[in-house]
């Protein structure tokens, strides 16, 4: 059967439920801990930070399928279902017998998959009668998505953007402002935790951990506000399962069995969303395939971190999560994949990795941009630096198939577009981009400060 260049689903085929992979996990992710008591967070405690319904989703590790409210499904129809694309041109360029597919999540103004959870979190905030929300953003895709969702629903949106990305990606923040959000570079002097971080690290370009701390502090200080997060949390992976569910439906239509599924990994939202339904198949013994997480060499939480309880933020005011971490004090190098500059990994992804159900690999950013440009020249899409980590490993796996003659089906997540990342592409094309690999001593020093839990 000839596989179409793009496999589109009918509107009627769109999933009506999110899939919660935790329900099928034999080893459940460890509970979030209250930083004051070091006891598992209760629903009441989590509801002081997150919307009530989102807090319930965060704690639910038993319900496999959770209905998507009609209002969210109607919003999804503006840009979903997204296409599953057969990369025929890339296959030809690589001269590989492998079949390469990518799930393209860039067909919306935010340019990424982040809108899948942004509209869900904003919807539940609106239903609770809140005035607004606060959040952090790295490369700006999550902040853009949330500003769009809040504008649509009439909510105020306050975004703390990692300082290095704020400076490198000015047009991304202008999109957020266009949708009515207020943007603050982080760390800033507008919060107590921001001032403390600046005092200890005056030259820092910031990190997602810093920005999270500032956003949480701000939400706690404003009546009628809650904090929302674009990755890492169980609730976010739940919403992002729409990616994997659509991918599986599209592949099943043409009887395509994936051999390798690859996603970039920062906090785990894209990766977790893409692999969840397939990980569920592995957990239930229905199918088997390789699941590969790809992270930057400069921020290698899975490949060089420790599986332990740690703070989710640099200011140590958020709940603790058991995850692969480099330590909440770790300050990642100022690489251009801003969305992957986070010290830890989703507890779901971390548990799957610890249980041997998935693999992880780290790659240097110059090799990532080499892959990005190779992909752009034959597939006609300029990929985001984050997505390009998955492209790098997809190409590497396809070249292995070329050597062995194996006809494998390789699937990767193209999480978004790179049209706001042209400064990074300029640096690469001008030969000014470098790679940074943290030393063992640097990582050990950060891990030595992990909380004693």
C-alpha positions in Angstrom: 0.0 0.0 0.0 1.4 3.4 -1.0 1.7 5.6 2.1 0.6 9.2 1.5 3.0 12.0 1.9 0.8 13.4 4.6 -1.6 11.3 6.6 -4.5 13.4 7.9 -7.3 12.3 10.2 -10.9 13.2 9.7 -12.3 15.5 12.3 -14.5 12.6 13.5 -11.4 10.5 14.2 -9.9 13.0 16.6 -9.5 11.6 20.1 -12.2 12.5 22.6 -10.2 11.4 25.6 -6.7 12.0 26.8 -4.7 8.9 27.7 -3.1 8.6 31.2 -0.1 6.2 30.9 0.3 6.1 34.7 -2.8 3.9 34.8 -0.9 1.1 33.0 2.5 1.7 34.8 3.3 -1.1 37.3 5.7 1.2 39.1 3.8 4.5 39.5 5.8 7.7 39.6 6.6 8.7 43.1 4.3 11.4 44.7 5.1 15.1 44.8 6.3 16.1 48.2 5.4 19.2 50.2 8.6 21.2 50.7 7.6 22.2 54.2 6.6 18.8 55.5 8.3 16.4 53.0 5.1 14.5 52.9 3.1 13.6 49.8 1.1 16.6 48.5 -2.6 16.4 49.1 -5.3 17.6 46.8 -6.0 20.6 49.0 -2.3 21.6 49.1 -1.9 21.3 45.3 -5.1 23.3 44.7 -3.3 26.3 46.4 -0.8 26.2 43.5 -2.8 24.8 40.6 -6.5 24.9 39.5 -8.5 22.4 41.4 -9.3 20.2 38.3 -5.6 20.2 37.3 -4.6 19.2 40.8 -7.0 16.3 40.5 -5.5 15.3 37.2 -2.0 15.6 38.7 -2.8 13.1 41.4 -4.8 10.6 39.3 -2.7 7.6 38.5 -5.6 5.1 38.1 -7.9 6.5 35.4 -6.6 5.4 32.0 -8.8 7.7 29.8 -10.0 11.1 30.8 -12.7 12.9 28.7 -11.6 16.0 26.8 -14.3 18.7 27.5 -16.2 19.8 24.4 -14.9 23.4 24.6 -11.3 22.2 24.5 -12.1 19.8 21.6 -13.7 22.7 19.7 -10.5 24.8 20.2 -8.3 21.9 19.1 -10.2 21.8 15.8 -8.6 25.2 14.9 -5.3 23.4 14.3 -5.9 19.7 14.9 -5.6 16.9 13.9 -2.0 17.6 12.9 -0.4 15.6 10.0 1.8 12.6 10.3 4.2 13.1 7.4 6.3 10.5 5.6 9.7 12.1 5.0 10.2 10.7 1.5 12.7 13.4 0.5 14.8 12.9 3.6 14.8 9.1 3.0 16.0 9.7 -0.5 18.7 12.1 0.5 20.0 9.7 3.1 19.7 6.7 0.8 18.2 4.7 3.6 15.8 1.7 3.5 14.2 3.1 6.7 10.8 4.7 6.5 10.9 8.0 8.4 7.7 9.7 9.7 7.3 12.9 11.7 4.3 14.2 13.6 4.2 17.9 12.9 2.9 20.1 15.7 3.8 23.6 14.2 0.5 24.4 12.5 -0.6 27.1 14.9 0.6 30.6 15.8 2.5 29.5 18.8 4.5 27.3 16.4 4.6 24.2 18.7 2.8 21.5 20.6 2.5 23.6 23.7 -1.0 24.9 22.7 -2.4 21.4 23.5 -1.9 21.9 27.2 -2.2 25.7 27.3 -5.8 25.7 26.2 -6.7 22.9 28.7 -5.0 24.7 31.6 -6.5 28.1 30.7 -10.0 26.5 30.3 -9.9 25.0 33.8 -8.7 28.3 35.2 -11.6 30.0 33.5 -14.1 27.4 34.8 -12.8 28.0 38.3 -13.5 31.7 38.0 -9.9 32.9 38.2 -8.7 36.3 37.1 -5.4 35.0 35.5 -2.4 32.8 35.6 1.4 33.1 35.8 4.0 30.9 34.2 7.5 30.6 33.0 8.8 30.1 29.4 12.2 29.1 28.0 12.4 29.5 24.2 9.0 31.2 24.4 6.8 28.6 22.7 4.9 27.8 25.9 4.5 31.5 26.8 3.2 32.2 23.3 0.7 29.3 23.5 -0.5 30.3 27.0 -0.9 33.9 25.9 -3.1 32.7 23.0 -5.2 30.5 25.2 -5.7 33.2 27.8 -6.6 35.8 25.2 -9.2 33.4 23.8 -10.7 32.9 27.2 -10.3 36.4 28.6 -7.7 35.7 31.3 -4.7 37.8 32.4 -1.4 36.1 31.6 1.9 37.0 33.3 5.0 35.3 31.8 8.5 35.1 33.2 10.8 34.4 30.3 14.3 33.0 30.8 16.6 36.0 30.3 18.9 34.5 27.7 15.9 33.6 25.5 14.2 37.0 26.2 17.3 38.6 24.7 17.9 36.1 21.9 14.2 35.8 20.7 12.7 39.3 20.9 10.0 38.5 18.3 8.7 35.6 20.3 8.0 37.9 23.2 6.2 40.3 20.8 3.8 37.6 19.8 3.0 37.1 23.5 2.5 40.9 23.9 0.2 40.9 20.9 -2.0 38.4 22.7 -2.0 40.6 25.8 0.5 38.9 28.0 3.0 40.8 30.2 6.6 39.5 29.9 9.4 39.8 32.5 13.0 38.5 31.9 14.0 36.1 34.6 15.7 36.3 37.0 14.3 39.7 37.8 14.2 42.1 40.6 10.4 42.0 40.8 10.3 39.0 43.1 12.2 38.0 46.3 13.4 34.8 44.8 14.6 36.6 41.6 16.6 39.1 43.7 18.2 36.3 45.6 19.2 34.4 42.5 20.7 37.7 41.0 22.6 38.2 44.2 24.2 34.8 44.0 24.5 34.7 40.2 24.7 38.3 38.9 25.7 37.4 35.4 23.3 34.5 34.9 21.3 34.1 31.7 18.6 32.4 33.9 17.0 29.0 33.6 13.6 27.5 33.6 14.1 26.6 37.3 14.6 30.3 38.1 11.6 31.4 36.0 9.3 28.8 37.7 10.2 30.1 41.1 9.3 33.7 40.1 6.1 32.7 38.5 5.0 30.6 41.6 5.9 33.5 44.0 3.9 35.9 41.8 0.8 33.7 41.6 0.9 33.2 45.4 0.9 37.0 45.9 -2.1 37.8 43.7 -5.6 37.0 44.6 -7.5 35.0 41.9 -4.4 33.7 40.2 -2.9 30.3 39.9 0.4 29.0 38.5 0.5 26.9 35.3 3.4 24.9 33.9 4.2 23.9 30.3 6.0 20.7 30.9 7.2 18.2 33.5 3.9 17.7 35.4 1.7 14.7 35.0 -1.3 16.9 33.9 0.8 18.3 31.0 1.8 14.9 29.7 -1.9 13.9 30.0 -2.9 16.8 27.7 -0.1 16.2 25.3 -1.1 12.5 24.9 -3.3 13.9 22.0 0.0 13.8 20.0 0.6 10.2 20.5 -3.0 9.2 20.2 -3.4 10.9 16.8 0.0 9.4 15.7 -1.2 5.9 16.6 -4.6 6.3 14.9 -2.9 7.5 11.7 -0.4 4.6 11.7 -3.1 2.1 12.4 -5.0 3.3 9.4 -2.2 2.1 7.1 -1.1 -0.8 9.3 2.3 0.8 10.1 4.1 -0.7 13.1 6.6 1.7 14.6 10.1 0.3 15.4 11.6 3.4 16.8 9.9 6.5 18.3 12.1 9.5 19.1 11.4 12.8 20.9 13.4 15.7 22.2 13.5 15.8 26.0 13.7 18.9 28.2 11.0 18.6 30.8 9.2 15.8 29.0 6.0 17.2 27.6 6.5 16.5 23.9 8.3 13.3 24.5 5.8 12.0 27.0 2.8 13.0 24.9 4.2 11.3 21.8 5.3 8.0 23.4 2.5 7.6 26.0 0.1 5.4 23.9 3.0 3.3 22.6 4.5 3.0 26.1 1.1 1.8 27.2 1.2 -0.9 24.5 4.6 -2.0 25.9 3.4 -2.0 29.4 0.4 -4.1 28.5 2.5 -6.5 26.4 0.7 -5.7 23.2 3.6 -4.4 21.2 7.3 -3.6 21.5 9.4 -0.7 20.0 12.3 1.4 21.0 11.5 4.7 22.7 14.3 7.2 22.6 14.6 10.5 24.5 17.1 13.0 23.1 18.5 15.8 25.3 21.3 18.4 24.9 24.8 17.5 26.1 24.8 20.7 28.0 21.8 19.7 30.1 21.9 15.9 30.3 19.4 15.1 33.1 18.6 11.6 32.0 22.0 10.5 30.7 24.1 12.0 33.5 21.7 13.0 36.3 20.5 11.2 39.4 17.1 9.6 40.0 16.2 11.3 43.2 13.8 13.7 44.9 14.6 17.3 44.0 13.0 20.7 43.9 11.3 21.5 40.6 12.5 25.1 40.8 15.8 26.9 41.6 14.2 29.0 44.4 13.1 25.7 46.2 9.5 26.9 46.8 7.7 24.3 44.6 6.9 20.7 45.5 9.7 18.1 45.2 9.5 15.5 42.5 11.4 12.2 42.1 13.0 12.6 38.8 16.3 12.4 36.9 17.9 15.7 37.9 21.1 17.6 37.7 20.2 19.5 40.8 17.9 22.5 41.1 21.0 24.8 41.5 22.3 23.6 38.1 22.6 26.6 35.7 22.6 25.2 32.1 24.8 26.8 29.4 23.1 29.3 27.2 22.3 27.0 24.3 19.8 28.0 21.7 17.3 25.2 22.5 15.9 27.2 25.3 13.0 24.8 25.9 15.4 22.1 26.9 17.4 24.0 29.5 15.7 22.5 32.5 17.6 20.6 35.3 15.1 17.8 35.7 12.8 15.4 33.8 9.1 14.5 34.1 8.5 11.9 36.9 6.6 9.8 34.4 9.4 9.8 31.8 11.9 9.3 34.6 10.1 6.2 35.9 9.8 4.7 32.4 13.5 5.3 31.9 14.4 3.8 35.3 12.4 0.8 34.5 14.2 0.2 31.2 11.2 0.9 29.0 12.9 3.7 27.1 16.4 4.9 26.1 18.1 8.2 26.3 20.9 9.9 24.4 22.5 13.4 24.5 23.7 15.3 21.5 25.8 18.5 21.0 24.1 21.6 19.6 26.3 21.9 16.5 25.4 18.4 15.4 21.7 19.3 16.1 21.9 22.3 13.8 23.6 20.3 11.1 20.6 17.9 11.2 18.2 20.9 11.3 19.6 22.4 8.1 19.8 19.0 6.3 16.1 18.4 7.2 15.0 22.0 6.2 16.7 21.7 2.8 14.8 18.6 1.7 11.6 18.7 3.8 10.7 22.3 3.4 10.2 23.1 7.2 12.6 25.1 9.3 12.6 23.2 12.6 12.9 24.5 16.1 16.2 23.9 17.8 14.4 21.7 20.4 12.8 19.5 17.7 16.0 19.2 15.9 17.4 17.1 18.6 14.9 14.4 17.6 15.8 15.0 13.9 19.5 14.4 14.7 18.9 11.0 16.2 16.3 10.0 13.6 18.9 10.7 10.9 21.5 8.7 12.9 19.1 5.7 13.2 18.2 5.9 9.5 21.9 5.8 8.6 22.3 2.7 10.8 19.6 1.1 8.7 21.5 2.1 5.6 24.5 0.1 6.9 22.5 -2.9 7.9 19.9 -2.9 5.2 17.0 -3.0 7.7 13.7 -1.5 6.7 12.6 0.0 10.0 9.8 2.5 10.7 11.2 5.5 12.5 8.8 8.1 14.0 9.9 11.4 15.6 8.1 14.4 17.0 8.6 17.7 15.1 7.4 19.8 18.0 7.5 23.1 16.3 9.0 25.6 13.8 12.2 27.6 14.1 11.2 30.9 12.4 11.7 32.8 15.7 15.1 31.1 16.1 16.9 32.7 13.2 19.5 34.3 15.5 20.6 30.7 16.4 20.7 29.7 12.7 22.8 32.8 12.0 25.2 31.9 14.7 25.5 28.4 13.3 25.9 29.6 9.7 28.5 32.1 10.7 30.6 29.4 12.5 30.1 31.1 15.8 28.2 28.3 17.6 30.1 26.1 20.1 29.3 23.1 22.1 29.4 22.9 25.9 29.7 19.7 27.9 29.6 20.1 31.7 32.4 18.4 33.6 31.8 15.5 36.0 32.9 17.9 38.8 30.3 20.5 37.8 27.5 18.0 37.8 28.7 16.4 41.1 28.8 19.8 42.8 25.2 20.5 41.9 24.0 17.0 42.8 25.7 17.3 46.2 23.1 19.9 47.1 20.2 17.7 46.5 17.7 17.7 49.4 18.1 14.9 51.9 14.9 12.9 51.3 
